[in-house]
Amino acid sequence: MENTVNTFIYSLLPLLAGLVIFLGLFKNNVVLIRRFAKYFSLLFFVLSVYIFFFKSSNFELDHVFLSTFYPISPFSGGYITGFDTPGSLFAALISLIVLICFVCAKSSITKKQKIFYPFVLFLESSALVLISAGDFYVFCAAALFEVLCVYILANIFMPQKTARQGTKEYLILNSFFIFLLTGAFSLIFALLRHNGIDANIPNFIHNCRDISSSILFIVFIPLLGLSMIKLPFFPLHRPLLGIIENSNASFACVFLTEFILGFYIFIKFNLYALAPVFQVFAPIIAIFAIFNVIYFSILAFGQIDLKKSLGYFAFSQSSTAICAACSLSIQGIEGAIFQCFSQSLILLGLFLCFCFASKIFKTTKLPFMGALATHCPKLAALCFILTLAALAMPFTSGFCARFLCLCGGFSTEIYSQNIIWICTILILIGLIPGMFYLIKVYQNIFFGTDECEKCKPHDLLRHNTVALLIIVGCVCALGITPCILSDAVSKYADMVISMFLF
């Protein structure tokens, strides 16, 4: 019972904090609302890190093969809520993203703070409930509420027509797959109850090999569709691209949270819980991922709109992680999780840098930007480090993630080595246009034709500098000491592969 209460309180803390603001406790005092949200997010991030390092991972390292579900407190049976290794890791990552969002909101959100701060906290709470849920219908309800928060935020703070259309399509697609998933979970619920088993997600994972493949396939399809929208895969990328194209610095958390949740659903359910079905479809998913990497990298390289091109680049990076997971090797799954964590930080930092540059030049078109390094040396230096990390420079998290993904591609005990080698080589070829894109964008913005005479350039404000320094510090720390995450993640990857070798 202690674990259920702990997880319940932890997941709903952001919801309570959001209600405190939304119900008018601070009487629309902008300064108090902003400070409360920022300091709450800071304390919540510290709590998330404590849970990952001292409540989740240490327990798992000693009991990795004894159970398929790892709660915050020691597992003693009967509980239907808790965090596994990716869950606790991504919970800490989401809390960090929300913290940085609130730090940057000081200058980018000037109206309707009473709506913005609560709904971002509601989004965070629903994401944590989705990650920790052990009940079928709580999972579906959290997924639907999380999409509704994205829809409300985008419609209120993005008046552009493309953004409104994108959020509408995004809500419809997610709702459709959640509806299908609810029906599929009802079937699993009835099946477990018929066999005298408590109907919850942990027991479903424990007994997945005793369930008919046709029933598992019915669950697999909506879960795969839900993750493909959030990651996203072609051609389901257009709604999320519309949101990214019209986002400001504070809205980076919205699409990155969606990416993290999509990857978590893919790893936790499609790859692990539905291992018998995934083993059949993994080569097909890998082929789609390779197509995505090549296609989105080329689109990013040829795009002149800064935010839109970064969206394409983000989609190609997420496909790299999916392709690594489909190799079904320990290094591949470890690299995929590491890639998700690393790229979320790097993309967040790059998006902030590009948003700050766009605000200075008052445009998102690359031909009208240039020579900003002379006027904004701090922005140029921090963006340079993040660009190197995205290019997988050694001593950055991007290098460790890319190295593990590629190592996983050349080592598998499930599929033919020749097929995996060909897929990995194609991934490398597909990443080349994305690398040239980043180099071109950085050169254009900071060392291109001088366009600063048409604007009033100014270097980063203090709170924006703090936000970027936090991101750069995390990226460099993970690059220098990757064992911070790799120890627990490798144990989890070992456990996942054991499901396929069983």
Secondary structure, DSSP 8 states (H G I E B T S, - for coil): -HHHHHHHHHHHHHHHHHHHHHTTTTTT-HHHHHHHHHHHHHHHHHHHHHIIIIIIHHHHHHHTTT-S---SS---S---B---HHHHHHHHHHHHHHHHHHHHHHHH--S-HHHHHHHHHHHHHHHHHHHHB-SHHHHHHHHHHHHHHHHHHHHHH--SHHHHHHHHHHHHHHHHHHHHHHHHHHHHHHHHHHTT---SHHHHHHTGGGS-HHHHHHHHHHHHHHHHHHTT-TTTTHHHHHHHHT--GGGHHHHHHHHHHHHHHIIIIIIIITHHHHHHHHHHHHHHHHHHHHHHHHHHHH--BHHHHHHHHHHHHHHHHHHHHHT-SHHHHHHHHHHHHHHHHHHHHHHHHHHHHHHHHT--BGGG----TTT-HHHHHHHHHHHHHHTT-TTSHHHHHHHHHHHHHT--SSS-HHHHHHHHHHHHHHHHHHHHHHHHHHHHHHHSS--GGGS------HHHHHHHHHHHHHHHHHHH-THHHHHHHHHHHHHHHHHHH-
